């Protein structure tokens, strides 16, 4: 079985794609502001130069689906194109209902024929004066059309000016080493600068973190199986599936996991960024905020605010499974805001929270889900 590793696949398997958007899903109804509209499957957020905000867009697959660029994979019919991108918002604190300003384009993307459930340039960061984008992986032999950027698949890419080059082959770690010892299933997803030339990558399919330093890769840590009552099946495979990275309290690294669809069973790990040693986790049975026993469901983003509060996006969280953002204060108080199908998170020094909404839909809307957006809200 191919593991449920991507935001898009998570949404599809949990039944929220192909249905109408959750009730009360508009930004206005939640007291939020739409910062950017018409995004193509928006995912990770990262701060860029001059206080700008970068948005990883996984793209919308092929603009012209056909037999030459589509194949039938574990997620159904999938079409490959060069529609992945990175958008930049110059003044996110004040911007309102703008159109995407794409500063990077032509990145590999695979999606349904109508542009939903995309995977591609899921991760973004700004480091050493360059934009970094992380491409997920798919079998290059799946699509035979020449000219498609299949050479980007599974790579950490660096963009400087008009030049895009591969910094490291992240998928190769899983393909050659298989650190967790389970099925071989690379899906590099989120990235985070770690000082100097060092970058940390979360491989959602590999259940691990990988560091990159001057192009050299090293496994930092592997996350254990958990949940499912200790009995792992195709319906509950017990994998961690790390999807999100953030720097937080005490200079530690925090890692959110998608996990395996059991409500409340996902966790946010605290990890040493140098040794990879787990230092505890938030969630059911966790060693951090023991008084908060609710746990998390399908985590797709983690960020910290200026007061030390932790923010967590849950793709299928909330009573209706439509998605939300959770805030955990330093004294472990929990509050929640509904956000439909959220992905990446960022918080500015004023306490404004930015989140990718409708993160499994393209700029036109796909599968009954409104177009991808960037929201700004406050707790």
C-alpha positions in Angstrom: 0.0 0.0 0.0 1.2 3.5 -0.8 1.2 5.4 2.4 -1.1 8.4 2.9 1.6 11.0 2.9 0.5 14.1 1.2 -1.9 16.9 2.2 -3.8 16.3 -1.0 -4.1 12.6 -0.5 -5.1 13.1 3.1 -8.0 15.3 2.1 -9.1 12.9 -0.6 -9.0 9.8 1.6 -10.8 11.6 4.5 -13.7 12.5 2.2 -13.4 16.3 2.1 -12.3 16.6 -1.5 -15.2 16.3 -4.0 -17.6 17.6 -1.5 -18.9 21.1 -1.0 -16.8 23.3 1.2 -17.5 23.1 4.9 -20.3 25.2 6.3 -19.2 28.7 7.3 -16.0 28.3 5.3 -15.6 31.9 4.1 -12.9 34.1 5.6 -15.5 36.8 6.6 -17.6 34.3 8.5 -14.5 33.4 10.6 -13.4 37.0 11.2 -10.4 36.5 8.9 -9.2 38.5 5.9 -8.3 37.0 2.5 -4.8 38.2 1.7 -4.3 36.4 -1.6 -6.9 34.6 -3.8 -6.6 32.2 -6.8 -3.7 30.2 -5.5 -2.9 26.8 -6.9 -2.9 24.3 -4.0 -1.2 26.6 -1.4 1.0 24.8 1.1 4.0 25.9 3.3 4.5 29.5 4.2 7.9 31.1 5.0 9.2 34.6 5.7 11.2 36.2 2.9 13.3 39.3 2.4 12.0 42.6 3.8 9.2 41.1 5.8 7.6 39.5 2.8 5.7 36.2 3.0 6.5 33.4 0.6 3.8 30.8 -0.4 4.6 27.4 -1.8 2.1 26.5 -4.5 2.0 22.8 -5.4 0.6 23.8 -8.8 -2.4 22.3 -10.6 -0.7 19.5 -12.6 -1.0 19.8 -16.3 -2.8 22.6 -18.1 -3.6 20.2 -20.9 -4.2 16.7 -19.5 -3.9 13.9 -21.9 -2.7 10.3 -22.4 0.9 11.6 -22.8 1.2 13.3 -19.4 -1.3 11.5 -17.2 -1.1 8.1 -15.5 -3.2 6.1 -13.1 -1.5 6.0 -9.7 -2.4 5.1 -6.1 -4.4 8.3 -5.8 -6.3 7.8 -9.1 -5.7 9.6 -12.4 -2.8 12.0 -12.0 -1.4 14.5 -14.6 2.1 16.0 -14.5 2.9 19.5 -15.6 5.1 22.5 -14.8 2.6 24.6 -12.9 4.3 24.6 -9.4 5.4 28.0 -8.2 6.3 30.3 -5.3 4.3 33.5 -4.7 5.5 36.5 -2.7 3.3 38.9 -0.7 5.3 42.2 -0.1 3.2 43.5 2.9 1.1 40.7 4.3 0.0 42.7 7.3 -1.9 45.1 5.2 -2.6 43.2 1.9 -6.2 42.4 1.2 -7.7 40.2 -1.6 -4.7 40.5 -3.9 -3.8 38.2 -6.8 -0.7 35.9 -6.7 2.6 37.5 -7.5 4.6 34.5 -8.6 8.3 35.0 -8.3 9.2 31.4 -9.1 7.5 29.2 -11.7 7.8 26.2 -14.0 8.2 23.7 -11.1 7.0 20.1 -11.4 3.4 19.5 -10.3 1.0 16.5 -10.4 -2.7 16.7 -9.8 -6.1 15.4 -10.8 -7.1 16.4 -14.4 -9.1 19.3 -13.0 -6.2 20.6 -10.9 -7.0 19.5 -7.3 -5.1 17.3 -4.9 -1.8 18.5 -6.2 1.6 17.6 -5.0 4.8 19.3 -6.2 6.5 22.3 -4.7 5.1 21.8 -1.3 7.9 23.4 0.8 9.4 26.8 0.7 12.1 28.8 2.6 14.4 31.8 2.2 18.1 31.1 2.9 21.4 32.7 1.9 19.7 35.2 -0.4 17.9 32.4 -2.3 14.4 30.9 -2.4 14.4 27.2 -1.6 11.6 25.0 -2.9 11.1 21.3 -2.0 9.6 19.1 -4.7 7.9 15.8 -3.7 8.7 12.6 -5.6 6.9 10.5 -8.2 8.2 7.7 -10.4 9.8 9.5 -13.3 8.8 6.7 -15.6 5.1 7.3 -14.9 5.0 10.1 -17.5 6.8 9.9 -20.9 6.2 13.4 -22.3 9.5 15.0 -23.1 10.2 18.5 -21.7 8.4 18.0 -18.3 10.6 18.9 -15.3 10.8 15.3 -14.0 14.4 15.9 -13.0 13.1 18.2 -10.2 11.2 15.4 -8.5 12.3 14.7 -5.0 14.9 17.5 -5.1 15.6 20.4 -2.8 15.8 23.3 -5.3 17.4 26.7 -5.0 16.3 29.7 -7.1 18.5 32.7 -7.6 17.5 35.2 -10.3 16.4 33.2 -13.3 18.4 30.1 -12.3 16.9 27.0 -10.7 19.2 24.2 -9.6 19.0 21.1 -7.4 20.8 21.5 -4.1 20.3 17.9 -2.9 18.4 14.8 -3.8 16.2 14.3 -0.8 14.2 11.4 -2.2 17.4 9.4 -2.8 17.8 9.0 1.0 14.6 7.0 1.3 15.2 5.2 -2.0 18.7 4.0 -1.1 18.7 3.9 2.7 15.0 3.5 3.8 15.8 4.8 7.3 12.5 3.8 9.0 12.7 0.2 7.6 9.1 0.2 6.4 7.9 0.5 2.8 10.1 2.6 0.5 8.0 5.7 -0.1 9.8 9.1 -0.4 7.7 12.3 -0.1 9.9 15.2 1.0 7.6 17.9 2.1 8.5 20.8 4.4 11.8 22.7 4.7 13.4 24.9 7.4 16.7 26.9 7.4 18.8 25.9 10.3 21.6 28.4 10.2 24.6 28.8 7.9 24.1 26.6 4.9 22.2 23.9 6.9 18.6 23.1 6.0 16.2 20.6 7.6 13.8 18.7 5.4 10.8 16.6 6.6 10.2 13.5 4.5 6.6 12.7 5.1 6.8 9.4 3.3 10.1 8.4 5.0 8.9 9.3 8.5 12.1 11.1 9.1 14.0 14.4 9.1 17.0 15.0 6.8 19.6 17.7 7.1 21.3 19.2 4.1 24.7 21.0 4.4 26.5 22.1 1.2 24.5 19.5 -0.7 25.3 16.6 1.6 22.4 14.8 3.2 22.2 13.1 6.6 19.3 11.5 8.5 18.7 13.6 11.6 15.9 11.5 13.2 13.3 8.8 12.4 9.8 9.0 14.0 8.3 5.8 15.5 5.0 4.2 14.6 2.2 4.8 17.0 -1.5 4.7 17.6 -4.0 2.3 16.0 -4.3 0.5 19.3 -1.0 -1.1 18.4 -2.6 -3.0 15.6 -1.5 -1.6 12.2 -3.7 -2.3 9.1 -4.2 -0.7 5.7 -6.8 1.5 7.3 -4.5 2.6 10.2 -0.9 2.1 9.3 0.6 3.8 12.4 3.0 6.0 10.4 4.1 9.4 11.8 4.2 11.3 8.4 6.0 14.6 9.4 4.6 17.5 7.4 5.6 20.7 9.2 8.7 22.3 10.8 9.1 25.4 13.0 11.5 26.9 15.4 10.0 27.5 18.8 10.5 27.8 22.5 14.1 27.4 23.7 15.5 27.3 20.2 14.2 23.8 19.8 12.8 22.3 16.5 9.1 21.4 16.4 7.7 18.9 14.0 4.0 18.4 13.2 2.8 15.0 11.9 -0.1 14.2 9.7 -0.3 10.7 11.3 -3.0 8.3 10.2 -6.5 9.8 10.5 -7.4 8.7 13.9 -9.0 11.8 15.5 -6.7 13.3 18.1 -3.8 10.9 17.5 -1.4 13.3 15.7 1.4 14.9 17.6 3.8 17.9 17.6 7.3 16.7 18.5 10.0 18.8 20.1 13.4 17.7 18.7 17.0 18.6 19.2 18.0 20.2 15.9 21.6 18.9 16.3 21.3 15.4 17.6 17.7 14.6 16.5 16.8 13.4 19.9 13.1 13.7 20.7 12.6 16.0 23.7 8.9 15.3 24.2 5.6 15.9 22.3 2.3 17.7 22.5 -0.7 15.5 22.1 -2.4 12.6 23.8 -0.1 11.1 26.4 2.4 13.8 25.6 5.2 15.0 27.9 4.5 18.7 27.0 1.4 20.4 28.2 0.1 17.3 29.9 -3.1 19.2 30.9 -4.0 19.4 27.2 -5.3 15.9 26.4 -7.3 16.7 23.2 -4.5 15.8 20.8 -4.3 16.8 17.2 -5.7 15.5 13.9 -3.8 15.5 10.6 -1.3 18.3 11.3 -0.2 20.3 8.2 1.4 23.4 9.7 3.2 24.6 12.9 4.3 28.1 13.9 5.1 30.1 17.0 3.9 33.6 17.9 5.8 36.4 19.7 4.3 35.4 23.0 5.5 31.8 22.7 2.1 30.5 21.7 2.1 27.5 19.4 -0.2 27.4 16.4 -1.1 24.2 14.7 -3.2 23.7 11.5 -5.3 20.6 11.3 -6.3 19.6 7.8 -9.4 17.7 8.9 -9.7 19.0 12.4 -12.9 20.5 14.0 -16.2 19.0 14.8 -17.2 18.7 11.1 -13.8 17.6 9.9 -13.5 20.7 7.7 -10.2 22.0 9.2 -9.0 24.4 11.8 -6.1 26.2 13.5 -5.4 25.5 17.1 -3.5 27.8 19.5 -1.7 26.5 22.5 -0.5 29.2 24.9 2.6 28.8 27.1 0.3 27.9 30.0 -1.4 25.2 27.9 -4.7 27.0 27.2 -6.2 25.8 23.9 -8.4 27.9 21.5 -9.5 27.1 18.0 -10.5 28.9 14.8 -12.2 27.2 11.9 -10.1 27.4 8.7 -11.1 25.2 5.7 -8.5 22.6 4.6 -5.6 24.5 6.0 -1.9 23.9 5.3 1.1 26.1 6.0 1.2 28.6 8.9 3.2 31.7 9.7 2.9 34.3 12.5 4.3 37.8 12.4 5.8 39.9 15.3 2.4 41.6 15.8 0.6 38.3 16.4 -1.1 38.1 13.0 -1.6 34.5 11.9 -1.3 33.6 8.2 -2.6 30.3 6.9 -3.0 28.6 3.6 -6.8 27.9 3.2 -8.4 25.5 0.7 -5.0 24.0 0.4 -6.1 21.2 -1.9 -7.7 23.3 -4.6 -6.3 25.2 -7.6 -6.9 28.8 -8.7 -10.3 28.0 -10.3 -11.6 25.7 -7.6 -11.5 21.9 -7.8 -13.7 19.1 -6.7 -16.3 21.4 -5.2 -13.6 23.2 -3.1 -13.2 27.0 -3.5 -9.9 28.3 -5.0 -6.8 28.3 -2.8 -6.3 31.3 -0.6 -4.1 32.9 2.0 -5.9 34.1 5.1 -4.9 36.5 7.9 -6.5 36.1 11.3 -6.1 36.8 15.0 -6.9 34.8 18.1 
